[in-house]
Amino acid sequence: MNESRLDYAVIIPARYASSRLPGKPLVELCGVPMVVRTYHQCIKACPPERVHVATDDDRIASVCRAHGISVVMTSADCLTGTDRVAECAAQLKADVFVNVQGDEPVFEPADLTRFLGYVERHPGEVLNGVCPIADEQLFYSPATPKVVMRPDGRLLYMSRSPIPGSKAQNFSTGWRQVCVYSFPRSALEAFSSCQEKTPLEAVEDIEILRFLELGWEVRMVPLSAESIAVDNQGDIARAEAAIRDRGL
């Protein structure tokens, strides 16, 4: 593990009141709470002292502390996970904040290492992970944010609808979001200054769109397709199968 010269913090937002899967961060996958698994994947790529769980829930905080995980308590009225990261920025000394979603229990450490390399090269930009879509079912799933980019990798738009669409309305190619982000402090300040979600962000329920609507460029970072986001009950079996297959 090579320590970065960049002053960064990795934040894992963890919210108990998930509408699709209540108590999601504490759901046990092969006997280990999901948020704890996400943390252990992160510290395979960066020093543990740089990684913090951000939550407003005492149950999540208690479990994390029992596993030796640093916890930053945030308010209960955060509009999104990025707003929660912005609250952490007010409590932590760092120049850049990397957000790894708490529902990524098999997140690939090599992807975080690659992502941190991009953060070093583009510390003043908003970054987000992306990977190809190989499964047609994911392309049509509203649970999967689809990505369209410029040739240089900057984000044009992200949608829960199947984009890019074809006249024949069939699947030919696509990219999907991987839920790891990086924000310079100034971007978080701009993001959290909004008292409500921006129009496209609200319609799509994709928070990265707020940055586009505020005039920020978003650079997409190519990562592997190994991550499995746990959004609902059906994803639990997929995640547990991956945990067993990968010996995690």
N, C-alpha and C positions, 0 to 999 in steps of 0.2 A: 504494500500500500504506500503510494507516494503522496506525502502531504503537500497540499496546494499552497502556493504563495498567496492566493486570494483569501481574503477574510470573508468566509461564508458560513451560513448556518443551514442545516437541513431540518425542515419542519414537517412533521407528519400530523395534519389535522385529523381529529377524531371526534365525530359527533354521534351521540347516543341516539338521538331522535330521528333516525333515518326513516323516511316514509315507506320505502320499499322493503327495508329489512331492519326493523327496530332493534337497537342494541348491537348493530353491526360490528363495531370495533372489538367487542368482547365475544363474538361468536367463535366458538372453539373449532379449529381445523386440525384434525388429527391430534386433539388434546391440548392445543396451544391457542390462546386468544389471537384473533386475526391481527390486531395492532402490534402485538408482540412479535409475531412473525415478520411483519413489515419492517419493524425496527431492526431485527436481526439480519435481514437482507441488506439493509442500508449500511450497517456497521461492518459488513464485509468489504465495503468500498471506501469508507471514510472513518476517521476516528470517532469513537462513541461520544466524546465530549462535544462534538459538533451537531449531534442529532437530538432533537427534542420533539416530544408529542405535545400538540396544542389541543386543549379540550376545555369545555365548560362544565364537564360532568365529573363529580367526585368519584363515581364508580370506576370510570376509565382511569382517572388519576391514581386511584388506589392500586389498581392492578398493575399499572405501569411502574409505579414506585416500588412495588413488591418485586418487580423484575429488574430493578436498578436503572430504570429509564428516566431521564430528565423530563419533567413536565412543566409546561408553561400554561397557566390558567388564563382563559380568555372569557369574554362575556358571552351570554346566551343569545344575544340578538344579532350575531354576525349573519349577514345575508348569504355569504358563501364561504367556502374553505379559504379562498384567497383573502377575504376580509379578516379571517381568523389569523392568517399569516401576517397580515398588516398589523394586527394587534401585537403579535409577537415581536415585530420589528421595533415597536416602541419600548420593549422590555429587554431586548438583546442587542449586543454590540456586534454588528456585522455589516458589511457593505452590500452583500448579495444574499438573498434568501431562496433556497431551493425547496420546493414543495413536492413531497412524495405522498400520494394519497394513501390514507390508512387502510384502504380496501385493496391494496396490491400485495397480498401475502407471499407471492412467489416472484416478486420483482427481481429482475436479473441484476446482480451486483455489477457485472461488466457493463451493463447499460448505464448505471449511475456513474461509473468511472468515465465512460465515454462522454456522458452528458456534462460532467464537471470539467472535462477538457474544453468543451464548447463554451462553458461559463467563463473559463479563464481567458478565452480568445474574444469573447463578446460580453464583458462584465456589465456594460451599460444598457444591454438589450433585454427584452422579455423573450424567454425561450420556452419551448414546449416540445415534448417528444411526439414522434410519429412513426408509424410502421405500415408496410403494405397490408392490404386486406386479401387474404387467400381464400377465405370462407364466404361464399355468397350470402349465407344466412346473416353474417355480421354486417354486410353491406346494406341489407334491408332492415336491420334491427334498429328501432328508435333509441335503444339503449346505447348504441355505438355512435359517438360523434365522428362524422366523416370530414376529411380535410382536403381542401384544394389549395395548391401553392403556386407561386411564381417559379420559374425555372431555377432561381437562386435560392429557393427554399423558404422565402418569406410567405407568411400566411395571407391568402386572399379571402377565404371564408371557411367556416366550420359549421356543420349542420347535422341534425339528427335524421334529416332526409337523405336518401341515397344520392350522393353527388360524387363525382360528376355524372350527370344523367345523360343518357343517349336517346336519340329519337325513337329507337326500337324499345326503349325502357328495359333493357336487359343489362346484366352485370358484365363489364369487360375489365375494368380496372378500378382501383380505389385505394385510399389511404385512411387509416384511422388514428385518432389521438391516443397517445400513451400518456397516462396521467402523472407525468413529472414535469415540473415547471421551474423557471428561475426568474427572479425579479430583482432589479436594483431597487434600493430604498425609495428613490424618487418615483418609480412606477407604482409601488405600493401606496405611496402617499396620494398619488392621483386617483388610483383605483378606489381607495377607502374614503375619498372625499365625497363620493356619490352617496346620497342618502337612500337611493333606491336603485334597483337594477336598471341598466340601460335598455332601450327598447328591444333590440335584437337579442341581447342576453336573456331578457325575460321571456321572449317567445320561444327561443331554442333551449333555454335552461342550460346554457354553456357559458361559464363565466369568463373564459378567455376572450369572448367577443366584446366584453366591456373595454378591453384595451384597444381593440380596433376602433370601436366607436368613440373612444377618447383621443384617437389620433396616434396611438403607439403602433410601431411595427412589431410583429411577432415572428421570430425566426424559429422554424421547425427543425428539430434535430432527429435525424434518422436513427432509430433504435431497432432492436430485435422485436419479433412478434411473440416473445416468450411470456409477456405479462398476462395475467388474468385478473381483470377487475371483478370483484364480487359485488354485484348490484342487487341481486335478489336470491331467493331460496335456491333456485335452480343452479346458480353459479357455485354453490358450496361444494357439490359433488365434483365439478370440474376442477376446482382448486385443490380439493383433497386428493384427487387422482394425480394431479401434477406434483403435489408434495411427496406422495409415495414414489412416483416414477423418478423424481429427481433426488430422492434421498434427503429431503430437507427436514 
